[in-house]
């Protein structure tokens, strides 16, 4: 069984509004995937069910073989870490150090191990120099890294990042890419929700597109971005490399700039305007 199994899952609110409608996918250990789609597509509701913050009204979600319906949110949170879209919904300690350490105290991790994990996760998230700062003295972009470090410290097998790219500059995006690569190398299953198609193109091998509460595409990023009809249906913009490849007639050359350059060189075509 995969580390995460989402099987024919739906979620409806008490008033009957359907937020997620019969979706299925699985995630392996060491796999990093991006979930994209417009607001209201069902992305955040989906990952909150994986984290146990909400329970499916139909279908089942298994994390490491455990059905989330049979466990409390606190129990699932030990397996699935969740970085909220808005860090201010997550931060409440008066120093970055205490914020990263908080979850470890709740897990009753010994003091020496807590210190090691705080320092290690802060280093990975680029937060070492800010450990003694009040998180609310930091800009929003850095507060997001505080919450990311807090989740990394728990050493969960599955980690969910909800819109980590929002408000980040180039340096922040590079830091995120580094974090994702390091966690993947450690065998973590990573799920990232983002509206940044360029970031997805550069950092994720697998892409799930959600539209109208359903999964409408799930596959290799370098292929899914070329599904023009689905991209239009989901109202998503294709990455620049895909647009460039389409304009010069290079076909589905993937997301490799070198491959596109090689095509231009071989065909001696330069029709970009």
N, C-alpha and C positions, 0 to 999 in steps of 0.2 A: 504494500500500500504506500502511496505517496505521502510525504510529510503533511501536506494539506489536501483534503478532498472536499470539494464543494459539489454536492449531488442534488440536482433538480431543486434548487433553493429558491424560495420566494419569501418576500416580506411585505406584509400589509399592516398599516396602522389601524387602530380600533375603529376609526371612522370609515374604513374600507379603502382608503387610498393605497394603491400598490406602488411600492418604492423599488422593488426588485421582482422580476417575473421569470421564474423557472430558468435559472442559470446553473451551469456546470463547468468546472475546470479543476485541475489539480496542479500542485506545485511540489517539486522535488527539493530535497536538501541541496544547498549550493546553487540554487537557481534564483536569478533575479529577474523579475518581470515588472513591466510598467502597465498600469491600467489607465486608459485615457477616455475622455468623453466630455460632452458639455455638462454644465451644471444641471442637476436633476436626472442624470443618466442612471444613477444608482451606485456610483463608485464607492462613496463613503459609507453608505448603508451596507454594502457588501463587505467591506473590510471590518466594519464594526461587528458584523456577525462572526467573522473569523476570530476576532479578538474576544468575543463573548459579551460585548457591551449590549448587544441585542441578540435575540434568538430567532431563528427562522420560523415563519408561520407554516411553511411547507418545506419538505426536503430536509437534508441533513448536512452538517459540516463536521468533518473529522480532522483533528489535529493530532498527529502522531498516533492515529488509531482511536483516539478518544472523541466521542460524540459531544460536541459543545453543549447540547441540550441537557446533558447529564451532569454538567459541572457548573460551579458558580463562576461569575466573572473574575473573581480573585484567583481562582484555580487556573483558569485559562490564561490569565495575565502572566502567570509564571512561565508559560510556554510561548505566548505571543505578545511581543512588545508593540505598543502603538504610540507613534508620535503624532499628536494632534495637529490639525491644520493651523490652528491659532495657538502658539506657545503659551499665551496668557491664560488659556483654559487649563493649563497643566502645571505651571510654575507657582509655587507658593512659599518657598523657603527664602531666607534673606541673604544667602550666599550661593554662588554657583556650586561650590563644594558640597554644601548641605543638600542642595537640590539633586545632585547626581547620587549622593549617598542615601537619600531618603528611601528609595525602593529597596536597597540592600539591607537597611535596618529592618524593614518590614519582613524581609525574607530571612532575618536572623543570621545574616552572614557575619562571621567573626571580624573583629575590628581590623586586624592586620590584612585580611583578605579584602575588606571594604576599601581600605586605603589603596591597596594595589589596583583594584578595579576602577576606583574613581580616577586615579592618576592615569591609568592606561586608556580609559575611555575618553578622558579629557584631552589627552594627547592626540588620539585618533580624530577627535572632532575639532581640533585646533583651539581648545579652550583652556589650555594649561595656564596661560598668563592671566586668565580671568577668574581663577578659582576662588579668590577672596572678594570678588566684586558682588554687589547686589545685582541679581539678574535684571532688575528693572532699571538699572543704570546703563544697561547695554541696549543697542538698537535692536529692532525686531529681528533683523537678519541673524544676529548673533544669538538672540534668545532661542531661535529655532535650533541652533547647534547645542545649546544647553539641554534642551529636551531630547535631542538625538543622543547626546552623551549619556543621559540618564537611562535611556533604553538600552544602549550598547552595554552599559555596566551590568545590567541584569543577566546578560549572556543568554537571552532567549533563543530558541531554535528558529523562531519565525519573527521577523521584524517588519512593521508596516510604517511607511513614511507617507503622511498625507500632505501633499502640496509643499514639499520641502524647498522647491525651487522658487516659490513666490517671493519676490522682493530681494532676491540674491543678485549680487554683481558677479562679474566673471570670476573673481577670486573665490566667492562663495560656491559657485557652481563647480569649480575645480575641486574644492574641498569635498563637496558632496560626491563627486565622481570617485575621488580617492577612497572615501568611506565605503561606498557601495562595492568597490573592487576588493577592498580588504575584507569586508564581511562575507562576501561571496567566497573568497579564498578560504575562509574559516568554516565553510560549509553551511552558512546561514541561508535560510529561504527569505528572500527580500521581496516585498511588494511596495511599489512606489506609485502614488497617484500624482499626476502632474498635468499641467496644460502646456508645458514647454516641449513642443515636438522636436526641436533641435537637440535638446538634452536627451530625450528618449532615443533619437537616432544615433547618438554618439555613445550611449552607455548601457543600452539594454538589448539583449539578444532575442527576447520574447516580448510580444505586445498583445494586450487584450484591449479591444475597443468595446465600449458599452454605449448603447443608444436606446432610448425609450425603455429603460429598465431591463434590457436584455444584453447578453453578450452577442455581438454581431460579427466579431472576428477574433481569432486567437491563433497566433502562429509566430513565425520568425519575423522580427521587426523589419528586416531588409526586404521581406516579401509583403507583409501586411500594409506597409506604407504605400505600396503600389496598387492597392485595391481601390481604385479611383471612385467607383460607385459607393463603396462602403464609407470611404472618407467623406464624400459629399453628404451621404445620408446622415452621418454622425456630426456633420458641420465642423470638420476638422481640417486644418491646413496641412498640406503635405510639406515635409522638410525641404529646405532649399535644394539639397542634392537630388531629391526625387523630381522636383520641378525642373531642375537643370537637365537631368537625364531625359525627361519627357520632351523638353523643348528641342533637344538636339537629335531626338530619335534613337537614343542609345538603348532603349528598352529597359528591362529590369536589371540594371547593372548593380543593384544593391545600393549600399550607402557608402561606397568607397570612392573618394575623390580621385584616387590614383587610377581606378578602373575607368572612370569617366574621362580623365585626361588621356588615358591610353586609347580610348575609343576615338576621341577627337584627333589624336595624333595619327591613328591608323586610317581614318577616313578623310583626314584633312578637311574636316568640317568645322566651321566656326560661324554658326548662324545666330548666336546670342545677340539680342538687341536690347 
